[in-house]
Amino acid sequence: MTALVGDPTRTTATGITLATRLAAPEPGWTVQADAVVVGSGIAGLTAALELRTRVPRVLLVTKDTLASGSTVWAQGGIAAALDPSDSPAAHLSDTLVAGAGLCDPRAVEVLVTEGPARVRELVARGAVFDRAPDGSISLTREGGHHADRIVHAGGDATGAEVSRALVAQIEAVRNDPGIEVIEHALVLDVLTGPPTADGRPGRACGVTLHVIGEGQRDGVGAALGSAVVLATGGIGQVFRSSTNPSQATGDGIAAALRAGAVLGDVEFVQFHPTVLWLGAGVKGQLTLVSEAVRGEGALLLDTDGVRFMPDVHPMAELAPRDIVAHAIVHRMAATGADHVWLDARHLGAAFLRRRFPTIHERLRDHGIDLTTDLVPVAPAQHYHSGGIVTDLVGRTTVPGLYAVGETACTGVHGANRLASNSLLEGLVFATRAARHIAREPLAHVEPVERSGAEALVAAASRARVQRIASDGPGVVRSGEGLTRASTALAAVPTDAHLRSDEGRRLAAPQVAEWETTNVHQVATVLTATALEREESRGGHARSDFPTQVAAWRLRLEAALDADGTLTTRRTPLT
């Protein structure tokens, strides 16, 4: 056990300095809107559709195509108390338990009470969910839930169906002069106006972005607006392996950090317990075997064929994800194995093919039959519970800047996200943010150059950064490992003007370098906050501090000062 020393709300300088802007060419073109939405997952698409009917002009920016957001990969579903025998209060209780004491109860109450209405609105927008024989929406159960409240589509293709429906809504209004979509655009930095007299960040007034394409809007440009909504998804590519798509390089979190926004709960990273294990050398986006498979009765066995979860938690395989992931890691260590087995064979071939068609086909692509084979699985990075700190309407600590979806820290997830609460969070808080923006007076300010340094990390360093993050703030952490990771990250060259001995530039401003810079900055903050939190709780497990400590029931926040010094602040929960 450890106790906190001194003022629990103190701000501490970490000794780490990060750039406050990316090295990039000056914008060569400008577009103006009332609201700029960045990201095309469930949160970004919902925000854009809500704003379109409420403000004169909306700009939706997406890194790839409209249908390429992280939402499309969601297998499990959307959690909402739709069954008459269920209740928002029961959903709230399960969420608070999963969050391990760090949820904001006010945010969770908003989520569970407004969630059912938002799901019904999603149906009205064209989403087709699986139905029970009586015609009602079919509901199932996942880990951490004590009731059947998971809405799903296509068995295990909920995200794909949600994305399809929302993208179709955007496509239907493509010719509306009140909305514009820019695809293949990487957001670089949040533009801000003059800082306040007391040194606080200036108002957000747009973003710089790089468009990969042809025509007038090509290369680096500026999208100006009275409000900026960041819905850029997660940080999966900070790690060597993840279930996240390749676009998940932490762009929104890093851009908000550079703009002066406060981040919170960054150390809480959810490692999904059951990701297909294909060997230590596998890289990139890995195949997820949804929690819903265990929700339907699949079992976890060690490599000796022993079922181990009933001895770990009363809910066995349906325990919260962090508990299952840590139990798997400990079992692997005890048996000397690099994976465990997921056994769904007893559920029957016909049921498995009907309920999990996508997972069945993806496993078949790797020579594994879910209906007859044991499936090798191990934990891998899946979801980031922390992000940009917001209030209950999505406002960040930078005026005019909003954050929704996985890139935000609303307080809903605390130390560990409850299964299938992420899509619901995107729906609920994107709607609230859009409606709040529409009520605010439009305030146009001119951007100014921020103080601090600019930086660029060579794309060649990305594998090095990912290895450091995986070995340091990975599934199970230690003070020694985190200190080593912090030192290694500080040694990664970040100078925008770095040149070799022969005078050749080692990195030029381009997409891969900008993404790698974001990955490096997020990894640096993640490591610093994981090192500071000396306990184990939710998605943060320390081998040297293996227990939960009451004094650490607080939010650890991180921000850059005007010169780029990284500071942390311990904020008690209200």
C-alpha positions as CSV (number, residue, x, y, z in Angstrom):
1,M,0.0,0.0,0.0
2,T,1.2,3.5,-0.7
3,A,-0.1,6.9,0.5
4,L,-0.2,10.1,-1.5
5,V,2.0,12.8,-0.1
6,G,1.1,16.5,0.2
7,D,-1.7,18.4,-1.6
8,P,-3.8,15.8,-3.6
9,T,-4.6,18.6,-6.1
10,R,-1.1,19.8,-6.7
11,T,0.3,20.3,-10.2
12,T,3.6,18.7,-10.8
13,A,6.1,19.3,-13.6
14,T,7.3,16.0,-15.0
15,G,10.5,17.3,-16.5
16,I,9.3,16.2,-19.9
17,T,9.0,18.8,-22.7
18,L,6.9,18.2,-25.8
19,A,6.2,20.2,-28.9
20,T,3.1,22.5,-29.0
21,R,2.8,22.1,-32.8
22,L,3.8,19.9,-35.6
23,A,6.4,20.9,-38.1
24,A,4.4,21.5,-41.3
25,P,4.1,23.8,-44.3
26,E,1.9,26.9,-44.0
27,P,-1.7,26.3,-45.1
28,G,-2.1,26.8,-48.8
29,W,-5.8,27.0,-48.8
30,T,-8.6,27.8,-46.3
31,V,-12.2,26.7,-45.9
32,Q,-14.7,28.3,-43.5
33,A,-17.5,26.6,-41.5
34,D,-19.5,27.2,-38.3
35,A,-18.5,23.8,-36.9
36,V,-15.6,21.5,-37.9
37,V,-16.1,17.8,-37.0
38,V,-13.0,15.6,-37.2
39,G,-13.7,11.8,-37.5
40,S,-16.2,9.5,-39.1
41,G,-17.0,6.9,-36.5
42,I,-20.3,6.8,-34.6
43,A,-19.4,9.9,-32.6
44,G,-18.2,12.0,-35.5
45,L,-21.1,11.0,-37.9
46,T,-23.7,11.6,-35.2
47,A,-22.3,15.0,-34.3
48,A,-22.2,16.1,-38.0
49,L,-25.8,14.9,-38.6
50,E,-27.1,16.7,-35.5
51,L,-25.2,19.9,-36.4
52,R,-26.3,19.9,-40.0
53,T,-29.9,20.8,-38.9
54,R,-28.8,23.3,-36.2
55,V,-26.0,25.5,-37.6
56,P,-25.6,27.1,-41.1
57,R,-22.5,25.2,-42.2
58,V,-20.8,22.0,-41.0
59,L,-17.5,20.6,-42.3
60,L,-16.9,16.9,-41.7
61,V,-13.2,15.8,-42.0
62,T,-12.2,12.1,-42.1
63,K,-8.8,10.5,-42.3
64,D,-9.7,8.0,-44.9
65,T,-13.2,7.4,-46.4
66,L,-16.4,8.0,-44.5
67,A,-16.8,4.3,-43.7
68,S,-13.3,3.8,-42.4
69,G,-13.8,4.8,-38.7
70,S,-13.2,2.4,-35.8
71,T,-16.9,1.9,-35.4
72,V,-17.1,-0.4,-38.4
73,W,-14.9,-2.9,-36.5
74,A,-17.2,-3.1,-33.4
75,Q,-18.4,-6.7,-33.1
76,G,-20.3,-6.8,-29.8
77,G,-23.0,-4.2,-29.8
78,I,-24.6,-1.3,-28.0
79,A,-25.5,-1.5,-24.4
80,A,-28.9,0.1,-23.4
81,A,-31.6,-0.7,-21.0
82,L,-34.3,-1.5,-23.5
83,D,-35.9,-4.6,-21.9
84,P,-38.8,-3.9,-19.6
85,S,-37.1,-6.1,-16.9
86,D,-34.0,-4.0,-17.1
87,S,-33.4,-0.4,-15.9
88,P,-31.0,2.5,-16.4
89,A,-30.3,2.1,-12.7
90,A,-29.1,-1.4,-13.2
91,H,-27.0,-0.4,-16.2
92,L,-25.5,2.4,-14.1
93,S,-24.6,0.0,-11.3
94,D,-22.8,-2.4,-13.7
95,T,-20.9,0.5,-15.3
96,L,-19.8,1.9,-11.9
97,V,-18.5,-1.6,-10.9
98,A,-16.5,-2.0,-14.1
99,G,-15.1,1.5,-13.8
100,A,-13.4,0.4,-10.5
101,G,-14.3,3.5,-8.5
102,L,-13.2,6.2,-11.0
103,C,-16.4,6.8,-13.1
104,D,-18.1,10.1,-12.8
105,P,-21.6,9.1,-11.7
106,R,-23.2,12.1,-13.3
107,A,-21.8,11.2,-16.7
108,V,-22.8,7.6,-16.3
109,E,-26.3,8.7,-15.3
110,V,-26.5,10.7,-18.5
111,L,-25.3,7.7,-20.5
112,V,-27.8,5.2,-19.2
113,T,-30.8,7.4,-19.0
114,E,-30.4,9.0,-22.5
115,G,-29.0,5.9,-24.1
116,P,-32.3,4.1,-24.9
117,A,-33.7,7.1,-26.8
118,R,-30.4,7.5,-28.7
119,V,-30.6,3.9,-29.8
120,R,-34.2,4.3,-31.0
121,E,-33.1,7.4,-32.9
122,L,-30.3,5.3,-34.5
123,V,-33.0,2.8,-35.7
124,A,-35.0,5.8,-37.1
125,R,-31.8,6.7,-39.0
126,G,-31.9,3.3,-40.7
127,A,-29.8,1.0,-38.5
128,V,-31.2,-2.5,-38.7
129,F,-30.6,-4.5,-35.6
130,D,-31.3,-8.2,-35.0
131,R,-34.8,-9.0,-33.9
132,A,-36.4,-11.6,-31.6
133,P,-39.2,-13.8,-32.9
134,D,-41.8,-11.4,-31.5
135,G,-40.3,-8.5,-33.5
136,S,-38.6,-6.7,-30.6
137,I,-34.9,-5.9,-30.7
138,S,-32.9,-8.9,-29.7
139,L,-30.8,-8.4,-26.7
140,T,-27.8,-10.4,-25.4
141,R,-25.3,-10.2,-22.5
142,E,-21.6,-9.5,-22.3
143,G,-19.0,-9.3,-19.6
144,G,-19.8,-7.2,-16.6
145,H,-23.5,-6.9,-17.4
146,H,-26.1,-8.5,-15.1
147,A,-28.9,-8.3,-17.7
148,D,-29.4,-8.9,-21.4
149,R,-29.0,-5.3,-22.8
150,I,-26.7,-5.6,-25.8
151,V,-28.2,-4.6,-29.1
152,H,-26.5,-6.2,-32.0
153,A,-26.7,-6.5,-35.8
154,G,-25.8,-9.2,-38.2
155,G,-24.9,-11.4,-35.2
156,D,-21.4,-9.9,-34.7
157,A,-21.3,-7.0,-37.2
158,T,-23.0,-4.2,-35.2
159,G,-20.4,-1.6,-35.9
160,A,-20.5,-2.2,-39.6
161,E,-24.3,-1.8,-39.6
162,V,-24.2,1.4,-37.5
163,S,-21.5,2.8,-39.8
164,R,-23.5,1.9,-42.9
165,A,-26.6,3.6,-41.6
166,L,-24.9,6.8,-40.6
167,V,-22.8,7.0,-43.7
168,A,-25.9,6.6,-45.8
169,Q,-27.5,9.5,-43.9
170,I,-24.4,11.7,-44.7
171,E,-24.3,10.6,-48.4
172,A,-28.0,11.5,-48.7
173,V,-27.2,15.1,-47.9
174,R,-23.8,15.4,-49.8
175,N,-25.3,18.1,-52.1
176,D,-26.7,20.1,-49.2
177,P,-24.8,23.4,-49.1
178,G,-24.9,23.3,-45.3
179,I,-22.5,20.4,-45.1
180,E,-19.2,19.5,-46.7
181,V,-17.2,16.3,-46.4
182,I,-13.4,16.2,-46.9
183,E,-12.0,12.6,-47.0
184,H,-8.4,11.4,-46.9
185,A,-7.5,14.3,-44.6
186,L,-5.2,14.0,-41.6
187,V,-5.8,16.7,-39.0
188,L,-2.4,18.2,-37.9
189,D,-3.1,20.8,-35.2
190,V,-5.9,22.6,-33.5
191,L,-5.8,26.3,-34.3
192,T,-6.2,28.7,-31.4
193,G,-6.7,32.4,-30.8
194,P,-4.7,34.5,-28.4
195,P,-4.1,33.1,-24.9
196,T,-6.0,34.7,-22.0
197,A,-4.3,37.2,-19.8
198,D,-3.7,34.6,-17.1
199,G,-2.0,32.3,-19.7
200,R,-4.8,29.9,-20.4
201,P,-5.2,28.5,-23.9
202,G,-6.9,30.7,-26.5
203,R,-10.2,29.7,-28.1
204,A,-10.1,27.0,-30.7
205,C,-10.9,28.4,-34.1
206,G,-10.2,25.6,-36.5
207,V,-7.7,23.0,-37.5
208,T,-4.9,22.5,-40.0
209,L,-5.1,19.4,-42.1
210,H,-3.3,17.6,-44.9
211,V,-5.4,16.4,-47.7
212,I,-4.2,13.5,-49.9
213,G,-5.7,14.2,-53.2
214,E,-5.9,16.4,-56.3
215,G,-7.4,19.8,-57.0
216,Q,-7.7,23.0,-55.0
217,R,-7.8,21.3,-51.6
218,D,-4.6,19.4,-51.8
219,G,-1.8,19.3,-49.3
220,V,-1.9,21.4,-46.1
221,G,-4.8,23.7,-45.5
222,A,-6.8,25.4,-42.7
223,A,-10.4,24.6,-41.8
224,L,-11.7,27.5,-39.7
225,G,-14.8,27.4,-37.5
226,S,-16.4,28.7,-34.4
227,A,-16.4,25.2,-32.8
228,V,-14.1,22.1,-33.4
229,V,-15.3,18.6,-32.5
230,L,-12.6,16.0,-32.2
231,A,-13.9,12.4,-32.7
232,T,-10.7,10.8,-33.9
233,G,-10.9,7.5,-32.1
234,G,-8.3,5.6,-30.1
235,I,-4.6,5.1,-29.7
236,G,-4.1,1.5,-30.8
237,Q,-1.1,2.2,-33.0
238,V,0.9,3.3,-30.0
239,F,1.3,-0.4,-29.4
240,R,2.9,-3.2,-31.3
241,S,-0.3,-5.0,-31.7
242,S,-3.9,-3.9,-31.4
243,T,-7.4,-4.6,-32.6
244,N,-7.6,-0.9,-33.8
245,P,-7.3,0.0,-37.5
246,S,-4.2,1.6,-38.8
247,Q,-5.7,5.1,-38.6
248,A,-5.8,4.9,-34.8
249,T,-2.6,6.9,-34.2
250,G,-3.9,9.2,-31.4
251,D,-4.2,12.2,-33.7
252,G,-7.0,14.0,-31.8
253,I,-5.5,13.5,-28.3
254,A,-2.1,14.7,-29.4
255,A,-3.5,17.7,-31.2
256,A,-5.6,18.7,-28.2
257,L,-2.6,18.3,-25.9
258,R,-0.6,20.6,-28.1
259,A,-3.4,23.1,-28.1
260,G,-3.3,23.2,-24.3
261,A,-6.2,20.9,-23.5
262,V,-6.2,18.7,-20.3
263,L,-6.1,15.0,-20.7
264,G,-7.4,12.6,-18.1
265,D,-7.2,8.9,-17.2
266,V,-4.6,8.4,-19.9
267,E,-3.0,5.5,-18.1
268,F,-6.2,3.3,-18.3
269,V,-5.8,1.2,-21.5
270,Q,-8.1,-1.7,-22.0
271,F,-6.5,-4.8,-23.4
272,H,-9.1,-7.1,-24.8
273,P,-8.8,-10.6,-23.3
274,T,-9.6,-12.6,-26.4
275,V,-7.7,-11.5,-29.4
276,L,-6.6,-14.2,-31.9
277,W,-3.0,-15.3,-31.1
278,L,-1.0,-15.9,-34.3
279,G,2.5,-15.7,-32.9
280,A,4.9,-13.2,-31.3
281,G,6.0,-11.6,-34.6
282,V,2.5,-10.6,-35.9
283,K,2.0,-6.9,-36.3
284,G,-0.8,-4.5,-37.1
285,Q,-4.5,-4.9,-36.6
286,L,-5.3,-8.2,-35.0
287,T,-8.5,-10.3,-35.2
288,L,-10.8,-9.7,-32.2
289,V,-12.9,-12.6,-30.9
290,S,-15.8,-10.6,-29.4
291,E,-16.8,-10.6,-25.7
292,A,-20.2,-11.7,-27.0
293,V,-18.8,-15.2,-27.7
294,R,-18.2,-15.6,-23.9
295,G,-21.5,-13.9,-23.3
296,E,-23.1,-16.8,-25.1
297,G,-21.3,-19.4,-23.0
298,A,-17.8,-19.9,-24.5
299,L,-15.1,-20.9,-21.9
300,L,-11.5,-20.0,-21.3
301,L,-9.1,-22.9,-20.8
302,D,-5.3,-22.9,-20.2
303,T,-3.0,-24.9,-22.4
304,D,-3.5,-27.9,-20.1
305,G,-7.2,-27.7,-20.8
306,V,-8.1,-26.4,-17.3
307,R,-10.9,-23.8,-17.0
308,F,-9.5,-21.1,-14.6
309,M,-11.9,-18.1,-14.5
310,P,-14.4,-19.6,-11.9
311,D,-11.5,-19.4,-9.4
312,V,-10.8,-15.8,-10.3
313,H,-14.2,-14.0,-10.2
314,P,-17.8,-14.9,-9.4
315,M,-18.8,-14.0,-12.9
316,A,-16.1,-16.3,-14.3
317,E,-15.7,-15.6,-18.1
318,L,-18.2,-12.7,-17.9
319,A,-16.1,-10.8,-15.4
320,P,-15.0,-7.2,-16.5
321,R,-12.4,-7.2,-19.2
322,D,-9.5,-6.0,-17.1
323,I,-10.0,-8.9,-14.7
324,V,-10.2,-11.4,-17.5
325,A,-7.2,-10.0,-19.3
326,H,-5.0,-10.0,-16.1
327,A,-6.2,-13.5,-15.2
328,I,-5.1,-14.7,-18.7
329,V,-1.7,-13.1,-18.4
330,H,-1.1,-14.7,-14.9
331,R,-2.3,-18.1,-16.2
332,M,0.1,-17.8,-19.2
333,A,2.9,-17.0,-16.8
334,A,2.0,-20.0,-14.6
335,T,1.9,-22.4,-17.5
336,G,4.8,-20.9,-19.5
337,A,2.4,-20.5,-22.5
338,D,2.0,-17.6,-24.9
339,H,-1.8,-18.0,-25.1
340,V,-4.9,-19.6,-23.7
341,W,-7.8,-21.4,-25.4
342,L,-11.3,-20.1,-26.1
343,D,-13.7,-23.1,-26.3
344,A,-17.0,-22.5,-28.0
345,R,-17.5,-25.9,-29.5
346,H,-20.3,-27.0,-27.1
347,L,-22.5,-24.1,-28.3
348,G,-23.1,-26.0,-31.6
349,A,-22.1,-25.3,-35.1
350,A,-25.4,-24.0,-36.4
351,F,-25.7,-21.5,-33.6
352,L,-22.1,-20.3,-33.9
353,R,-22.4,-19.7,-37.6
354,R,-25.7,-17.9,-37.2
355,R,-24.7,-15.8,-34.2
356,F,-21.1,-15.0,-35.2
357,P,-20.8,-15.1,-38.9
358,T,-18.1,-12.5,-39.2
359,I,-15.9,-14.0,-36.5
360,H,-16.4,-17.5,-38.0
361,E,-15.2,-16.3,-41.4
362,R,-12.2,-14.3,-40.1
363,L,-11.1,-17.3,-38.1
364,R,-11.5,-19.6,-41.1
365,D,-9.2,-17.2,-43.0
366,H,-6.5,-18.3,-40.5
367,G,-7.4,-22.0,-40.7
368,I,-9.4,-22.1,-37.5
369,D,-13.0,-23.4,-37.3
370,L,-14.8,-21.8,-34.3
371,T,-17.3,-24.7,-34.4
372,T,-14.7,-27.5,-34.0
373,D,-11.4,-26.0,-32.9
374,L,-10.1,-24.5,-29.8
375,V,-9.2,-20.8,-30.6
376,P,-5.8,-19.5,-29.4
377,V,-6.3,-16.1,-27.7
378,A,-4.3,-13.6,-25.7
379,P,-4.8,-10.0,-24.6
380,A,-4.1,-7.1,-27.0
381,Q,-4.7,-3.4,-26.9
382,H,-8.3,-2.7,-27.7
383,Y,-9.7,0.5,-26.2
384,H,-8.5,3.7,-24.4
385,S,-10.7,4.6,-21.4
386,G,-9.0,8.0,-21.0
387,G,-8.6,10.9,-23.4
388,I,-9.4,14.6,-23.6
389,V,-11.2,15.8,-20.5
390,T,-14.7,17.0,-21.2
391,D,-17.8,18.1,-19.3
392,L,-21.3,16.6,-19.8
393,V,-21.8,18.4,-23.1
394,G,-18.4,17.6,-24.6
395,R,-16.6,20.8,-23.9
396,T,-12.9,20.5,-23.3
397,T,-10.8,22.9,-21.2
398,V,-10.0,24.9,-24.4
399,P,-12.9,27.2,-25.3
400,G,-14.6,26.2,-28.5
401,L,-13.0,22.7,-28.6
402,Y,-15.2,19.7,-28.0
403,A,-14.3,16.0,-27.9
404,V,-16.6,13.0,-28.3
405,G,-16.2,9.2,-28.6
406,E,-13.1,7.3,-27.7
407,T,-10.9,10.3,-27.9
408,A,-12.8,12.0,-25.1
409,C,-12.6,11.4,-21.3
410,T,-16.2,12.0,-20.2
411,G,-15.9,10.1,-17.0
412,V,-18.2,7.3,-18.2
413,H,-15.6,4.6,-18.3
414,G,-13.4,5.4,-15.2
415,A,-10.6,2.8,-15.0
416,N,-12.2,0.3,-17.3
417,R,-14.9,0.5,-19.9
418,L,-17.9,-1.8,-19.5
419,A,-18.5,-3.9,-22.6
420,S,-20.5,-2.2,-25.4
421,N,-20.7,1.1,-23.6
422,S,-18.4,2.8,-26.2
423,L,-20.8,3.0,-29.1
424,L,-23.5,4.2,-26.7
425,E,-21.1,6.9,-25.3
426,G,-20.5,8.1,-28.9
427,L,-24.2,8.4,-29.6
428,V,-25.1,10.1,-26.3
429,F,-22.3,12.6,-26.0
430,A,-22.0,13.5,-29.7
431,T,-25.7,14.4,-29.6
432,R,-25.3,16.5,-26.4
433,A,-22.2,18.3,-27.9
434,A,-23.9,19.1,-31.1
435,R,-27.0,20.5,-29.4
436,H,-24.8,22.6,-27.0
437,I,-22.8,24.0,-29.9
438,A,-26.1,25.0,-31.6
439,R,-27.1,27.0,-28.5
440,E,-23.8,28.9,-28.2
441,P,-23.3,32.2,-30.0
442,L,-21.0,31.8,-33.0
443,A,-17.6,33.3,-32.1
444,H,-15.0,33.7,-34.9
445,V,-11.5,34.5,-33.8
446,E,-8.2,34.6,-35.8
447,P,-5.6,32.0,-35.1
448,V,-2.2,32.9,-33.7
449,E,1.0,31.0,-33.6
450,R,1.5,29.3,-30.2
451,S,4.7,29.5,-28.2
452,G,6.8,26.4,-27.7
453,A,8.7,24.2,-30.1
454,E,7.6,22.4,-33.2
455,A,8.6,18.8,-33.8
456,L,8.6,15.9,-36.1
457,V,9.5,12.3,-35.4
458,A,10.8,10.2,-38.3
459,A,8.4,7.4,-39.4
460,A,11.4,5.0,-39.1
461,S,11.1,5.4,-35.3
462,R,7.5,4.2,-35.1
463,A,8.4,0.5,-34.5
464,R,10.8,1.6,-31.8
465,V,8.1,3.7,-30.1
466,Q,5.6,0.9,-30.3
467,R,8.1,-1.6,-28.8
468,I,8.8,0.8,-25.9
469,A,5.1,1.3,-25.2
470,S,4.3,-2.4,-25.4
471,D,7.1,-3.3,-23.0
472,G,6.5,-0.3,-20.7
473,P,2.9,0.7,-20.2
474,G,1.6,-2.7,-21.5
475,V,-0.8,-5.2,-20.0
476,V,1.1,-5.5,-16.7
477,R,3.5,-2.6,-15.8
478,S,6.2,-2.0,-13.2
479,G,8.0,1.1,-12.0
480,E,11.3,-0.2,-13.4
481,G,9.8,-0.9,-16.8
482,L,8.0,2.4,-16.9
483,T,11.1,4.3,-16.0
484,R,13.0,2.5,-18.6
485,A,10.3,3.3,-21.2
486,S,10.2,7.0,-20.2
487,T,14.0,7.3,-20.7
488,A,13.8,5.4,-24.0
489,L,11.0,7.7,-25.3
490,A,13.0,10.8,-24.3
491,A,15.8,9.5,-26.4
492,V,13.8,9.3,-29.6
493,P,14.8,12.2,-31.9
494,T,12.0,14.7,-32.2
495,D,13.8,17.8,-33.7
496,A,12.0,19.1,-36.7
497,H,15.3,20.1,-38.2
498,L,17.3,17.0,-37.3
499,R,19.9,16.2,-40.0
500,S,22.4,13.4,-40.4
501,D,26.2,13.9,-40.4
502,E,26.0,14.3,-44.1
503,G,23.5,17.1,-43.8
504,R,20.5,15.2,-45.1
505,R,17.2,15.7,-43.4
506,L,16.2,12.5,-41.6
507,A,12.5,13.3,-41.6
508,A,10.4,15.5,-43.8
509,P,6.9,16.8,-43.0
510,Q,4.5,14.2,-44.4
511,V,1.7,11.9,-43.2
512,A,3.8,9.0,-41.8
513,E,6.0,11.4,-39.8
514,W,3.1,13.4,-38.4
515,E,1.4,10.2,-37.3
516,T,4.6,9.0,-35.7
517,T,4.9,12.2,-33.8
518,N,1.4,11.8,-32.5
519,V,2.2,8.2,-31.5
520,H,5.3,9.3,-29.7
521,Q,3.6,12.1,-27.8
522,V,0.7,9.9,-26.7
523,A,3.1,7.2,-25.6
524,T,5.1,9.7,-23.6
525,V,2.0,11.0,-21.7
526,L,0.7,7.4,-21.2
527,T,4.1,6.3,-19.7
528,A,4.4,9.3,-17.4
529,T,0.9,8.9,-16.0
530,A,1.3,5.1,-15.6
531,L,4.5,5.7,-13.7
532,E,2.9,8.2,-11.4
533,R,-0.1,6.1,-10.4
534,E,1.3,3.7,-7.8
535,E,-1.6,1.2,-7.6
536,S,-3.4,-1.4,-9.7
537,R,-6.9,-0.4,-10.8
538,G,-9.0,-1.3,-13.9
539,G,-6.9,-1.1,-17.1
540,H,-3.8,-0.1,-15.1
541,A,-2.0,-3.0,-13.5
542,R,1.3,-2.5,-11.7
543,S,3.3,-5.6,-10.6
544,D,5.1,-3.6,-8.0
545,F,1.8,-2.0,-6.6
546,P,-0.6,-4.9,-7.2
547,T,-3.5,-3.7,-5.0
548,Q,-6.1,-0.9,-5.4
549,V,-5.4,2.0,-3.1
550,A,-8.2,4.2,-1.7
551,A,-6.1,7.3,-1.8
552,W,-5.7,6.9,-5.5
553,R,-9.4,7.3,-6.1
554,L,-8.8,10.4,-8.2
555,R,-8.3,11.4,-11.8
556,L,-4.8,11.9,-12.9
557,E,-4.8,14.8,-15.4
558,A,-2.0,15.8,-17.8
559,A,-1.4,19.0,-19.8
560,L,1.3,21.1,-21.5
561,D,2.0,24.6,-20.3
562,A,2.7,27.4,-22.8
563,D,6.3,26.3,-23.3
564,G,5.5,22.6,-23.7
565,T,6.4,21.3,-20.2
566,L,4.2,18.3,-19.4
567,T,2.5,18.7,-16.0
568,T,0.2,16.4,-14.1
569,R,-2.5,17.1,-11.6
570,R,-4.3,14.8,-9.2
571,T,-8.0,15.8,-9.2
572,P,-10.3,14.3,-6.5
573,L,-13.6,12.9,-7.9
574,T,-16.7,14.7,-6.8
